[in-house]
Amino acid sequence: MIVSQNVMIPMRDGVRLSTDIYRPADEFGNHAQGQFPVILGRTSYDKSNPVIWIDAVA
């Protein structure tokens, strides 16, 4: 898994949301090729512990 942390995503109203992106990796640790499903978890609370919401969707 490849994690990009604190990527700022701009919204239409100009607000930027800090986002962590988790992507599958291939056997060499590079970005896996292909299309993959997305799970979007958005919270108004601390995003530093994704286990809180990952457990809810796993």
mmCIF file as Biopython writes it, N, C-alpha, C and O atoms, coordinates in Angstrom:
data_model
#
loop_
_atom_site.group_PDB
_atom_site.id
_atom_site.type_symbol
_atom_site.label_atom_id
_atom_site.label_alt_id
_atom_site.label_comp_id
_atom_site.label_asym_id
_atom_site.label_entity_id
_atom_site.label_seq_id
_atom_site.pdbx_PDB_ins_code
_atom_site.Cartn_x
_atom_site.Cartn_y
_atom_site.Cartn_z
_atom_site.occupancy
_atom_site.B_iso_or_equiv
_atom_site.auth_seq_id
_atom_site.auth_asym_id
_atom_site.pdbx_PDB_model_num
ATOM 1   N N  . MET A ? 1  ? 0.837   -1.160 0.000   1.0 0.0 1  A 1 
ATOM 2   C CA . MET A ? 1  ? 0.000   0.000  0.000   1.0 0.0 1  A 1 
ATOM 3   C C  . MET A ? 1  ? 0.895   1.239  0.000   1.0 0.0 1  A 1 
ATOM 4   O O  . MET A ? 1  ? 1.908   1.298  0.698   1.0 0.0 1  A 1 
ATOM 5   N N  . ILE A ? 2  ? 0.499   2.207  -0.787  1.0 0.0 2  A 1 
ATOM 6   C CA . ILE A ? 2  ? 1.202   3.484  -0.857  1.0 0.0 2  A 1 
ATOM 7   C C  . ILE A ? 2  ? 0.292   4.544  -0.248  1.0 0.0 2  A 1 
ATOM 8   O O  . ILE A ? 2  ? -0.878  4.652  -0.616  1.0 0.0 2  A 1 
ATOM 9   N N  . VAL A ? 3  ? 0.830   5.321  0.681   1.0 0.0 3  A 1 
ATOM 10  C CA . VAL A ? 3  ? 0.040   6.345  1.361   1.0 0.0 3  A 1 
ATOM 11  C C  . VAL A ? 3  ? 0.605   7.723  1.033   1.0 0.0 3  A 1 
ATOM 12  O O  . VAL A ? 3  ? 1.797   7.975  1.208   1.0 0.0 3  A 1 
ATOM 13  N N  . SER A ? 4  ? -0.257  8.601  0.561   1.0 0.0 4  A 1 
ATOM 14  C CA . SER A ? 4  ? 0.089   10.016 0.359   1.0 0.0 4  A 1 
ATOM 15  C C  . SER A ? 4  ? -0.675  10.789 1.426   1.0 0.0 4  A 1 
ATOM 16  O O  . SER A ? 4  ? -1.905  10.832 1.401   1.0 0.0 4  A 1 
ATOM 17  N N  . GLN A ? 5  ? 0.044   11.397 2.362   1.0 0.0 5  A 1 
ATOM 18  C CA . GLN A ? 5  ? -0.603  12.070 3.482   1.0 0.0 5  A 1 
ATOM 19  C C  . GLN A ? 5  ? -0.703  13.574 3.267   1.0 0.0 5  A 1 
ATOM 20  O O  . GLN A ? 5  ? 0.142   14.195 2.623   1.0 0.0 5  A 1 
ATOM 21  N N  . ASN A ? 6  ? -1.759  14.129 3.825   1.0 0.0 6  A 1 
ATOM 22  C CA . ASN A ? 6  ? -1.983  15.575 3.842   1.0 0.0 6  A 1 
ATOM 23  C C  . ASN A ? 6  ? -2.000  16.213 2.454   1.0 0.0 6  A 1 
ATOM 24  O O  . ASN A ? 6  ? -1.461  17.300 2.252   1.0 0.0 6  A 1 
ATOM 25  N N  . VAL A ? 7  ? -2.628  15.520 1.503   1.0 0.0 7  A 1 
ATOM 26  C CA . VAL A ? 7  ? -2.839  16.074 0.164   1.0 0.0 7  A 1 
ATOM 27  C C  . VAL A ? 7  ? -4.001  17.057 0.271   1.0 0.0 7  A 1 
ATOM 28  O O  . VAL A ? 7  ? -5.079  16.692 0.740   1.0 0.0 7  A 1 
ATOM 29  N N  . MET A ? 8  ? -3.794  18.281 -0.152  1.0 0.0 8  A 1 
ATOM 30  C CA . MET A ? 8  ? -4.833  19.307 -0.038  1.0 0.0 8  A 1 
ATOM 31  C C  . MET A ? 8  ? -5.731  19.262 -1.278  1.0 0.0 8  A 1 
ATOM 32  O O  . MET A ? 8  ? -5.270  19.494 -2.396  1.0 0.0 8  A 1 
ATOM 33  N N  . ILE A ? 9  ? -7.007  18.963 -1.071  1.0 0.0 9  A 1 
ATOM 34  C CA . ILE A ? 9  ? -7.977  18.831 -2.149  1.0 0.0 9  A 1 
ATOM 35  C C  . ILE A ? 9  ? -8.859  20.083 -2.166  1.0 0.0 9  A 1 
ATOM 36  O O  . ILE A ? 9  ? -9.553  20.355 -1.186  1.0 0.0 9  A 1 
ATOM 37  N N  . PRO A ? 10 ? -8.841  20.854 -3.272  1.0 0.0 10 A 1 
ATOM 38  C CA . PRO A ? 10 ? -9.649  22.075 -3.321  1.0 0.0 10 A 1 
ATOM 39  C C  . PRO A ? 10 ? -11.127 21.769 -3.589  1.0 0.0 10 A 1 
ATOM 40  O O  . PRO A ? 10 ? -11.463 20.939 -4.434  1.0 0.0 10 A 1 
ATOM 41  N N  . MET A ? 11 ? -11.992 22.455 -2.850  1.0 0.0 11 A 1 
ATOM 42  C CA . MET A ? 11 ? -13.426 22.364 -3.057  1.0 0.0 11 A 1 
ATOM 43  C C  . MET A ? 11 ? -13.878 23.545 -3.920  1.0 0.0 11 A 1 
ATOM 44  O O  . MET A ? 11 ? -13.131 24.505 -4.106  1.0 0.0 11 A 1 
ATOM 45  N N  . ARG A ? 12 ? -15.101 23.468 -4.443  1.0 0.0 12 A 1 
ATOM 46  C CA . ARG A ? 12 ? -15.611 24.536 -5.317  1.0 0.0 12 A 1 
ATOM 47  C C  . ARG A ? 12 ? -15.645 25.903 -4.645  1.0 0.0 12 A 1 
ATOM 48  O O  . ARG A ? 12 ? -15.490 26.930 -5.307  1.0 0.0 12 A 1 
ATOM 49  N N  . ASP A ? 13 ? -15.846 25.915 -3.336  1.0 0.0 13 A 1 
ATOM 50  C CA . ASP A ? 13 ? -15.938 27.202 -2.635  1.0 0.0 13 A 1 
ATOM 51  C C  . ASP A ? 13 ? -14.576 27.745 -2.206  1.0 0.0 13 A 1 
ATOM 52  O O  . ASP A ? 13 ? -14.498 28.766 -1.523  1.0 0.0 13 A 1 
ATOM 53  N N  . GLY A ? 14 ? -13.501 27.059 -2.609  1.0 0.0 14 A 1 
ATOM 54  C CA . GLY A ? 14 ? -12.158 27.518 -2.295  1.0 0.0 14 A 1 
ATOM 55  C C  . GLY A ? 14 ? -11.546 26.891 -1.052  1.0 0.0 14 A 1 
ATOM 56  O O  . GLY A ? 14 ? -10.344 27.019 -0.820  1.0 0.0 14 A 1 
ATOM 57  N N  . VAL A ? 15 ? -12.361 26.215 -0.253  1.0 0.0 15 A 1 
ATOM 58  C CA . VAL A ? 15 ? -11.842 25.525 0.926   1.0 0.0 15 A 1 
ATOM 59  C C  . VAL A ? 15 ? -10.974 24.362 0.468   1.0 0.0 15 A 1 
ATOM 60  O O  . VAL A ? 15 ? -11.290 23.696 -0.518  1.0 0.0 15 A 1 
ATOM 61  N N  . ARG A ? 16 ? -9.882  24.119 1.182   1.0 0.0 16 A 1 
ATOM 62  C CA . ARG A ? 16 ? -9.004  22.987 0.860   1.0 0.0 16 A 1 
ATOM 63  C C  . ARG A ? 16 ? -9.067  21.993 2.014   1.0 0.0 16 A 1 
ATOM 64  O O  . ARG A ? 16 ? -8.867  22.364 3.171   1.0 0.0 16 A 1 
ATOM 65  N N  . LEU A ? 17 ? -9.344  20.725 1.697   1.0 0.0 17 A 1 
ATOM 66  C CA . LEU A ? 17 ? -9.473  19.688 2.710   1.0 0.0 17 A 1 
ATOM 67  C C  . LEU A ? 17 ? -8.228  18.811 2.704   1.0 0.0 17 A 1 
ATOM 68  O O  . LEU A ? 17 ? -7.806  18.323 1.656   1.0 0.0 17 A 1 
ATOM 69  N N  . SER A ? 18 ? -7.646  18.617 3.885   1.0 0.0 18 A 1 
ATOM 70  C CA . SER A ? 18 ? -6.475  17.757 4.022   1.0 0.0 18 A 1 
ATOM 71  C C  . SER A ? 18 ? -6.927  16.304 3.921   1.0 0.0 18 A 1 
ATOM 72  O O  . SER A ? 18 ? -7.840  15.881 4.631   1.0 0.0 18 A 1 
ATOM 73  N N  . THR A ? 19 ? -6.289  15.545 3.040   1.0 0.0 19 A 1 
ATOM 74  C CA . THR A ? 19 ? -6.736  14.200 2.705   1.0 0.0 19 A 1 
ATOM 75  C C  . THR A ? 19 ? -5.564  13.233 2.689   1.0 0.0 19 A 1 
ATOM 76  O O  . THR A ? 19 ? -4.483  13.570 2.205   1.0 0.0 19 A 1 
ATOM 77  N N  . ASP A ? 20 ? -5.775  12.033 3.215   1.0 0.0 20 A 1 
ATOM 78  C CA . ASP A ? 20 ? -4.798  10.955 3.090   1.0 0.0 20 A 1 
ATOM 79  C C  . ASP A ? 20 ? -5.311  9.995  2.029   1.0 0.0 20 A 1 
ATOM 80  O O  . ASP A ? 20 ? -6.471  9.587  2.069   1.0 0.0 20 A 1 
ATOM 81  N N  . ILE A ? 21 ? -4.453  9.633  1.078   1.0 0.0 21 A 1 
ATOM 82  C CA . ILE A ? 21 ? -4.844  8.760  -0.027  1.0 0.0 21 A 1 
ATOM 83  C C  . ILE A ? 21 ? -4.084  7.446  0.103   1.0 0.0 21 A 1 
ATOM 84  O O  . ILE A ? 21 ? -2.854  7.435  0.162   1.0 0.0 21 A 1 
ATOM 85  N N  . TYR A ? 22 ? -4.820  6.341  0.149   1.0 0.0 22 A 1 
ATOM 86  C CA . TYR A ? 22 ? -4.247  4.998  0.254   1.0 0.0 22 A 1 
ATOM 87  C C  . TYR A ? 22 ? -4.446  4.304  -1.085  1.0 0.0 22 A 1 
ATOM 88  O O  . TYR A ? 22 ? -5.576  4.169  -1.553  1.0 0.0 22 A 1 
ATOM 89  N N  . ARG A ? 23 ? -3.351  3.862  -1.706  1.0 0.0 23 A 1 
ATOM 90  C CA . ARG A ? 23 ? -3.429  3.215  -3.023  1.0 0.0 23 A 1 
ATOM 91  C C  . ARG A ? 23 ? -2.757  1.851  -2.963  1.0 0.0 23 A 1 
ATOM 92  O O  . ARG A ? 23 ? -1.803  1.657  -2.209  1.0 0.0 23 A 1 
ATOM 93  N N  . PRO A ? 24 ? -3.254  0.905  -3.755  1.0 0.0 24 A 1 
ATOM 94  C CA . PRO A ? 24 ? -2.605  -0.403 -3.791  1.0 0.0 24 A 1 
ATOM 95  C C  . PRO A ? 24 ? -1.234  -0.314 -4.455  1.0 0.0 24 A 1 
ATOM 96  O O  . PRO A ? 24 ? -1.016  0.491  -5.360  1.0 0.0 24 A 1 
ATOM 97  N N  . ALA A ? 25 ? -0.326  -1.148 -3.992  1.0 0.0 25 A 1 
ATOM 98  C CA . ALA A ? 25 ? 1.016   -1.220 -4.573  1.0 0.0 25 A 1 
ATOM 99  C C  . ALA A ? 25 ? 1.206   -2.583 -5.228  1.0 0.0 25 A 1 
ATOM 100 O O  . ALA A ? 25 ? 0.577   -3.567 -4.839  1.0 0.0 25 A 1 
ATOM 101 N N  . ASP A ? 26 ? 2.082   -2.624 -6.227  1.0 0.0 26 A 1 
ATOM 102 C CA . ASP A ? 26 ? 2.420   -3.911 -6.837  1.0 0.0 26 A 1 
ATOM 103 C C  . ASP A ? 26 ? 3.482   -4.606 -5.983  1.0 0.0 26 A 1 
ATOM 104 O O  . ASP A ? 26 ? 3.851   -4.105 -4.921  1.0 0.0 26 A 1 
ATOM 105 N N  . GLU A ? 27 ? 3.965   -5.741 -6.439  1.0 0.0 27 A 1 
ATOM 106 C CA . GLU A ? 27 ? 4.928   -6.521 -5.661  1.0 0.0 27 A 1 
ATOM 107 C C  . GLU A ? 27 ? 6.273   -5.821 -5.494  1.0 0.0 27 A 1 
ATOM 108 O O  . GLU A ? 27 ? 7.089   -6.235 -4.669  1.0 0.0 27 A 1 
ATOM 109 N N  . PHE A ? 28 ? 6.510   -4.767 -6.266  1.0 0.0 28 A 1 
ATOM 110 C CA . PHE A ? 28 ? 7.766   -4.018 -6.177  1.0 0.0 28 A 1 
ATOM 111 C C  . PHE A ? 28 ? 7.613   -2.728 -5.368  1.0 0.0 28 A 1 
ATOM 112 O O  . PHE A ? 28 ? 8.579   -1.981 -5.210  1.0 0.0 28 A 1 
ATOM 113 N N  . GLY A ? 29 ? 6.418   -2.463 -4.859  1.0 0.0 29 A 1 
ATOM 114 C CA . GLY A ? 29 ? 6.180   -1.264 -4.069  1.0 0.0 29 A 1 
ATOM 115 C C  . GLY A ? 29 ? 5.807   -0.044 -4.886  1.0 0.0 29 A 1 
ATOM 116 O O  . GLY A ? 29 ? 5.730   1.064  -4.355  1.0 0.0 29 A 1 
ATOM 117 N N  . ASN A ? 30 ? 5.572   -0.244 -6.195  1.0 0.0 30 A 1 
ATOM 118 C CA . ASN A ? 30 ? 5.152   0.852  -7.071  1.0 0.0 30 A 1 
ATOM 119 C C  . ASN A ? 30 ? 3.628   0.901  -7.133  1.0 0.0 30 A 1 
ATOM 120 O O  . ASN A ? 30 ? 2.952   -0.045 -6.728  1.0 0.0 30 A 1 
ATOM 121 N N  . HIS A ? 31 ? 3.091   2.014  -7.646  1.0 0.0 31 A 1 
ATOM 122 C CA . HIS A ? 31 ? 1.639   2.118  -7.814  1.0 0.0 31 A 1 
ATOM 123 C C  . HIS A ? 31 ? 1.148   0.968  -8.688  1.0 0.0 31 A 1 
ATOM 124 O O  . HIS A ? 31 ? 1.677   0.748  -9.778  1.0 0.0 31 A 1 
ATOM 125 N N  . ALA A ? 32 ? 0.142   0.237  -8.218  1.0 0.0 32 A 1 
ATOM 126 C CA . ALA A ? 32 ? -0.452  -0.840 -9.001  1.0 0.0 32 A 1 
ATOM 127 C C  . ALA A ? 32 ? -1.213  -0.240 -10.177 1.0 0.0 32 A 1 
ATOM 128 O O  . ALA A ? 32 ? -1.865  0.795  -10.041 1.0 0.0 32 A 1 
ATOM 129 N N  . GLN A ? 33 ? -1.128  -0.890 -11.321 1.0 0.0 33 A 1 
ATOM 130 C CA . GLN A ? 33 ? -1.818  -0.424 -12.522 1.0 0.0 33 A 1 
ATOM 131 C C  . GLN A ? 33 ? -3.255  -0.933 -12.517 1.0 0.0 33 A 1 
ATOM 132 O O  . GLN A ? 33 ? -3.529  -2.015 -11.998 1.0 0.0 33 A 1 
ATOM 133 N N  . GLY A ? 34 ? -4.157  -0.171 -13.083 1.0 0.0 34 A 1 
ATOM 134 C CA . GLY A ? 34 ? -5.544  -0.605 -13.200 1.0 0.0 34 A 1 
ATOM 135 C C  . GLY A ? 34 ? -6.493  0.317  -12.470 1.0 0.0 34 A 1 
ATOM 136 O O  . GLY A ? 34 ? -6.095  1.337  -11.908 1.0 0.0 34 A 1 
ATOM 137 N N  . GLN A ? 35 ? -7.759  -0.065 -12.490 1.0 0.0 35 A 1 
ATOM 138 C CA . GLN A ? 35 ? -8.797  0.695  -11.805 1.0 0.0 35 A 1 
ATOM 139 C C  . GLN A ? 35 ? -9.180  -0.041 -10.533 1.0 0.0 35 A 1 
ATOM 140 O O  . GLN A ? 35 ? -9.241  -1.270 -10.507 1.0 0.0 35 A 1 
ATOM 141 N N  . PHE A ? 36 ? -9.438  0.722  -9.482  1.0 0.0 36 A 1 
ATOM 142 C CA . PHE A ? 36 ? -9.750  0.130  -8.190  1.0 0.0 36 A 1 
ATOM 143 C C  . PHE A ? 36 ? -10.918 0.876  -7.564  1.0 0.0 36 A 1 
ATOM 144 O O  . PHE A ? 36 ? -11.093 2.069  -7.814  1.0 0.0 36 A 1 
ATOM 145 N N  . PRO A ? 37 ? -11.729 0.184  -6.745  1.0 0.0 37 A 1 
ATOM 146 C CA . PRO A ? 37 ? -12.825 0.867  -6.066  1.0 0.0 37 A 1 
ATOM 147 C C  . PRO A ? 37 ? -12.283 1.880  -5.064  1.0 0.0 37 A 1 
ATOM 148 O O  . PRO A ? 37 ? -11.133 1.787  -4.632  1.0 0.0 37 A 1 
ATOM 149 N N  . VAL A ? 38 ? -13.111 2.837  -4.703  1.0 0.0 38 A 1 
ATOM 150 C CA . VAL A ? 38 ? -12.722 3.899  -3.774  1.0 0.0 38 A 1 
ATOM 151 C C  . VAL A ? 38 ? -13.648 3.877  -2.569  1.0 0.0 38 A 1 
ATOM 152 O O  . VAL A ? 38 ? -14.859 3.704  -2.705  1.0 0.0 38 A 1 
ATOM 153 N N  . ILE A ? 39 ? -13.070 4.051  -1.394  1.0 0.0 39 A 1 
ATOM 154 C CA . ILE A ? 39 ? -13.849 4.278  -0.181  1.0 0.0 39 A 1 
ATOM 155 C C  . ILE A ? 39 ? -13.466 5.668  0.298   1.0 0.0 39 A 1 
ATOM 156 O O  . ILE A ? 39 ? -12.299 5.930  0.587   1.0 0.0 39 A 1 
ATOM 157 N N  . LEU A ? 40 ? -14.438 6.550  0.381   1.0 0.0 40 A 1 
ATOM 158 C CA . LEU A ? 40 ? -14.180 7.912  0.831   1.0 0.0 40 A 1 
ATOM 159 C C  . LEU A ? 40 ? -14.684 8.052  2.258   1.0 0.0 40 A 1 
ATOM 160 O O  . LEU A ? 40 ? -15.875 7.900  2.529   1.0 0.0 40 A 1 
ATOM 161 N N  . GLY A ? 41 ? -13.768 8.341  3.157   1.0 0.0 41 A 1 
ATOM 162 C CA . GLY A ? 41 ? -14.132 8.588  4.548   1.0 0.0 41 A 1 
ATOM 163 C C  . GLY A ? 41 ? -13.845 10.036 4.874   1.0 0.0 41 A 1 
ATOM 164 O O  . GLY A ? 41 ? -12.696 10.471 4.799   1.0 0.0 41 A 1 
ATOM 165 N N  . ARG A ? 42 ? -14.854 10.781 5.230   1.0 0.0 42 A 1 
ATOM 166 C CA . ARG A ? 42 ? -14.677 12.209 5.528   1.0 0.0 42 A 1 
ATOM 167 C C  . ARG A ? 42 ? -15.136 12.431 6.958   1.0 0.0 42 A 1 
ATOM 168 O O  . ARG A ? 42 ? -16.219 11.986 7.341   1.0 0.0 42 A 1 
ATOM 169 N N  . THR A ? 43 ? -14.330 13.109 7.743   1.0 0.0 43 A 1 
ATOM 170 C CA . THR A ? 43 ? -14.662 13.375 9.131   1.0 0.0 43 A 1 
ATOM 171 C C  . THR A ? 43 ? -14.270 14.797 9.499   1.0 0.0 43 A 1 
ATOM 172 O O  . THR A ? 43 ? -13.334 15.362 8.933   1.0 0.0 43 A 1 
ATOM 173 N N  . SER A ? 44 ? -14.980 15.358 10.435  1.0 0.0 44 A 1 
ATOM 174 C CA . SER A ? 44 ? -14.618 16.682 10.943  1.0 0.0 44 A 1 
ATOM 175 C C  . SER A ? 44 ? -13.663 16.561 12.124  1.0 0.0 44 A 1 
ATOM 176 O O  . SER A ? 44 ? -13.272 17.562 12.725  1.0 0.0 44 A 1 
ATOM 177 N N  . TYR A ? 45 ? -13.291 15.321 12.451  1.0 0.0 45 A 1 
ATOM 178 C CA . TYR A ? 45 ? -12.401 15.066 13.575  1.0 0.0 45 A 1 
ATOM 179 C C  . TYR A ? 45 ? -11.007 14.724 13.080  1.0 0.0 45 A 1 
ATOM 180 O O  . TYR A ? 45 ? -10.755 14.714 11.875  1.0 0.0 45 A 1 
ATOM 181 N N  . ASP A ? 46 ? -10.110 14.447 14.000  1.0 0.0 46 A 1 
ATOM 182 C CA . ASP A ? 46 ? -8.716  14.114 13.715  1.0 0.0 46 A 1 
ATOM 183 C C  . ASP A ? 46 ? -8.610  12.916 12.773  1.0 0.0 46 A 1 
ATOM 184 O O  . ASP A ? 46 ? -9.130  11.842 13.076  1.0 0.0 46 A 1 
ATOM 185 N N  . LYS A ? 47 ? -7.938  13.093 11.629  1.0 0.0 47 A 1 
ATOM 186 C CA . LYS A ? 47 ? -7.797  12.015 10.649  1.0 0.0 47 A 1 
ATOM 187 C C  . LYS A ? 47 ? -6.537  11.188 10.873  1.0 0.0 47 A 1 
ATOM 188 O O  . LYS A ? 47 ? -6.226  10.306 10.071  1.0 0.0 47 A 1 
ATOM 189 N N  . SER A ? 48 ? -5.802  11.463 11.962  1.0 0.0 48 A 1 
ATOM 190 C CA . SER A ? 48 ? -4.523  10.789 12.181  1.0 0.0 48 A 1 
ATOM 191 C C  . SER A ? 48 ? -4.673  9.321  12.553  1.0 0.0 48 A 1 
ATOM 192 O O  . SER A ? 48 ? -3.686  8.586  12.536  1.0 0.0 48 A 1 
ATOM 193 N N  . ASN A ? 49 ? -5.884  8.870  12.889  1.0 0.0 49 A 1 
ATOM 194 C CA . ASN A ? 49 ? -6.100  7.470  13.234  1.0 0.0 49 A 1 
ATOM 195 C C  . ASN A ? 49 ? -7.177  6.879  12.328  1.0 0.0 49 A 1 
ATOM 196 O O  . ASN A ? 49 ? -8.342  6.809  12.719  1.0 0.0 49 A 1 
ATOM 197 N N  . PRO A ? 50 ? -6.793  6.445  11.100  1.0 0.0 50 A 1 
ATOM 198 C CA . PRO A ? 50 ? -7.795  5.934  10.161  1.0 0.0 50 A 1 
ATOM 199 C C  . PRO A ? 50 ? -8.462  4.643  10.615  1.0 0.0 50 A 1 
ATOM 200 O O  . PRO A ? 50 ? -9.508  4.276  10.080  1.0 0.0 50 A 1 
ATOM 201 N N  . VAL A ? 51 ? -7.879  3.940  11.596  1.0 0.0 51 A 1 
ATOM 202 C CA . VAL A ? 51 ? -8.466  2.686  12.069  1.0 0.0 51 A 1 
ATOM 203 C C  . VAL A ? 51 ? -9.876  2.918  12.586  1.0 0.0 51 A 1 
ATOM 204 O O  . VAL A ? 51 ? -10.724 2.030  12.493  1.0 0.0 51 A 1 
ATOM 205 N N  . ILE A ? 52 ? -10.133 4.087  13.123  1.0 0.0 52 A 1 
ATOM 206 C CA . ILE A ? 52 ? -11.459 4.396  13.664  1.0 0.0 52 A 1 
ATOM 207 C C  . ILE A ? 52 ? -12.529 4.211  12.603  1.0 0.0 52 A 1 
ATOM 208 O O  . ILE A ? 52 ? -13.564 3.607  12.883  1.0 0.0 52 A 1 
ATOM 209 N N  . TRP A ? 53 ? -12.310 4.714  11.388  1.0 0.0 53 A 1 
ATOM 210 C CA . TRP A ? 53 ? -13.341 4.573  10.360  1.0 0.0 53 A 1 
ATOM 211 C C  . TRP A ? 53 ? -13.082 3.416  9.418   1.0 0.0 53 A 1 
ATOM 212 O O  . TRP A ? 53 ? -14.021 2.931  8.786   1.0 0.0 53 A 1 
ATOM 213 N N  . ILE A ? 54 ? -11.845 2.952  9.296   1.0 0.0 54 A 1 
ATOM 214 C CA . ILE A ? 54 ? -11.574 1.791  8.437   1.0 0.0 54 A 1 
ATOM 215 C C  . ILE A ? 54 ? -12.260 0.556  9.006   1.0 0.0 54 A 1 
ATOM 216 O O  . ILE A ? 54 ? -12.818 -0.239 8.250   1.0 0.0 54 A 1 
ATOM 217 N N  . ASP A ? 55 ? -12.229 0.382  10.332  1.0 0.0 55 A 1 
ATOM 218 C CA . ASP A ? 55 ? -12.903 -0.757 10.950  1.0 0.0 55 A 1 
ATOM 219 C C  . ASP A ? 55 ? -14.394 -0.756 10.637  1.0 0.0 55 A 1 
ATOM 220 O O  . ASP A ? 55 ? -15.005 -1.820 10.533  1.0 0.0 55 A 1 
ATOM 221 N N  . ALA A ? 56 ? -14.978 0.414  10.486  1.0 0.0 56 A 1 
ATOM 222 C CA . ALA A ? 56 ? -16.412 0.511  10.220  1.0 0.0 56 A 1 
ATOM 223 C C  . ALA A ? 56 ? -16.776 0.041  8.817   1.0 0.0 56 A 1 
ATOM 224 O O  . ALA A ? 56 ? -17.899 -0.413 8.600   1.0 0.0 56 A 1 
ATOM 225 N N  . VAL A ? 57 ? -15.855 0.138  7.860   1.0 0.0 57 A 1 
ATOM 226 C CA . VAL A ? 57 ? -16.167 -0.247 6.482   1.0 0.0 57 A 1 
ATOM 227 C C  . VAL A ? 57 ? -15.513 -1.558 6.065   1.0 0.0 57 A 1 
ATOM 228 O O  . VAL A ? 57 ? -15.792 -2.065 4.978   1.0 0.0 57 A 1 
ATOM 229 N N  . ALA A ? 58 ? -14.659 -2.107 6.896   1.0 0.0 58 A 1 
ATOM 230 C CA . ALA A ? 58 ? -13.935 -3.346 6.546   1.0 0.0 58 A 1 
ATOM 231 C C  . ALA A ? 58 ? -14.811 -4.569 6.705   1.0 0.0 58 A 1 
ATOM 232 O O  . ALA A ? 58 ? -14.361 -5.687 6.454   1.0 0.0 58 A 1 
#
